[in-house]
Amino acid sequence: MTENTLKPAVVLLSGGLDSSTCLAIAKHQGYAPYCLSFDYGQRSQTELQGAARVAQALGAVEHRIVRLDLAQFGGSALTDTHIEVPTDGLHPGIPVTYVPARNTVMLSLALAWAEVLGAQDIFIGVNAVDYSGYPDCRPEFVAAFEHMANLATKAGVEGSKLTIHAPLMRLSKAEIARKGTDLGVDYSLTVSCYQADSEGRACGVCDSCRLRKEGFAAAGLPDPTRYAPQA
């Protein structure tokens, strides 16, 4: 099938391990992926460079970066430089790296682009197994958003049901790393660290780095992450 005959799908792409694997899955399932990334005022801008690299490597039809300024509100260690990123390991509860309403806002904009494209499918790489406890990464959230999307759109009202795909939801980080490796994802292109340096090198100690590092180790795969010298 040619690109023009494949079903379009919007894929949220942060540039990290999970979203890159999600893109590979969408591609493998026969969708024509339109990738959407966000410059939302996050600490690590290099993740957007990773997103661009991955989108190109995996053959996205198009890749757009939308600018949002969630840093206006702050409330998260990822958008407020006055709040330190935790580096002492995972703790119970919702961590300070949770960005209020981030996935809700991003999915809403993905929904808008999907309607314009005539796409009935949106992919998001949220995970509820090895994750930091974010409330907007749970299956209940994804199901509720899908229900809302079909009430709130012209396409949904006219019978073109929209589906939110979260193919990583029940997978461990090790399973995600194995899946992506099998699908040809080059994880050296990705940036997962919450506070990667200007060269995209990971700190090695934030929650995201710890989960990623443990995932590759549990999968028995070499860790392709570039770490900053102190890491």
C-alpha positions, -999 to +999 in steps of 0.1 A: +000+000+000+012+035-007+013+063+018-018+078+002-039+047+007-029+041+044-052+053+071-039+085+087-032+086+124-020+114+147+008+102+170+019+122+200+057+122+200+077+136+228+110+122+216+114+097+244+115+059+246+077+054+250+064+077+224+090+066+199+079+030+204+043+040+200+051+056+167+068+024+155+037+004+165+014+028+146+036+024+116+038-014+119+000-015+122-003+001+088-011+037+097+003+068+080+016+086+110+013+124+115+035+132+144+027+160+169+052+173+194+049+201+219+073+229+230+054+235+263+081+252+282+097+220+294+132+220+309+147+197+282+142+213+248+166+186+234+137+161+236+122+180+206+153+174+186+150+137+195+114+138+183+124+152+150+151+126+146+128+097+154+100+111+131+124+112+102+139+078+110+106+060+113+091+077+082+064+100+096+043+116+069+046+149+087+060+162+120+047+193+136+059+210+168+032+231+185+043+258+209+024+260+242+035+279+273+025+258+302+054+274+321+030+304+325+012+283+351+042+263+365+033+239+392+057+212+379+094+206+381+094+203+343+080+238+338+091+258+368+129+262+373+122+270+410+111+234+416+139+209+416+137+176+396+138+147+421+169+126+418+168+103+448+146+076+433+109+069+429+085+076+458+048+068+463+023+094+452+022+119+424+056+134+419+064+171+413+073+163+377+036+159+369+026+187+346-010+197+353-034+190+324-005+182+300-019+151+284-054+166+283-042+196+264-020+176+241-047+151+232-072+179+226-048+194+200-042+160+185-079+157+183-082+189+164-055+179+139-071+145+135-104+160+125-087+182+099-068+152+085-099+130+085-081+107+109-101+085+132-071+073+152-048+090+178-018+072+194-004+081+227+025+064+245+011+065+281+020+036+304+005+025+337+030-002+347+065+013+350+057+050+353+058+079+377+022+078+389+008+105+367-031+105+368-033+113+331-014+081+321-041+057+334-065+037+313-095+054+330-082+088+317-077+075+281-112+059+280-128+090+294-110+112+269-121+090+240-157+092+252-155+130+254-138+132+219-167+114+203-192+138+219-172+170+212-164+167+175-182+170+142-167+137+131-179+119+162-214+134+160-216+124+124-206+088+131-169+088+124-158+072+157-125+083+170-102+059+188-074+067+212-048+040+211-025+035+241-006+003+230+020+006+258-005+009+286+000-026+301+036-031+292+067-029+314+096-007+304+115-039+295+087-050+273+085-016+256+122-016+250+121-051+235+090-042+213+106-011+200+139-029+193+120-056+173+103-028+153+136-011+145+136+019+168+170+034+173+168+045+209+201+064+206+181+090+188+157+095+217+158+117+248+139+107+279+157+126+307+137+153+325+167+175+326+189+165+297+218+190+290+221+211+259+236+182+240+207+159+249+228+139+274+208+124+303+214+130+340+210+093+348+193+100+382+158+115+375+128+092+376+126+090+338+163+081+336+159+054+363+129+038+347+146+038+312+179+024+325+161-003+345+140-012+314+170-018+292+187-038+319+156-060+325+152-065+288+188-076+285+195-049+260+225-025+258+216+009+270+221+033+241+215+064+262+241+092+261+248+103+297+263+135+309+298+129+325+285+132+361+259+105+354 
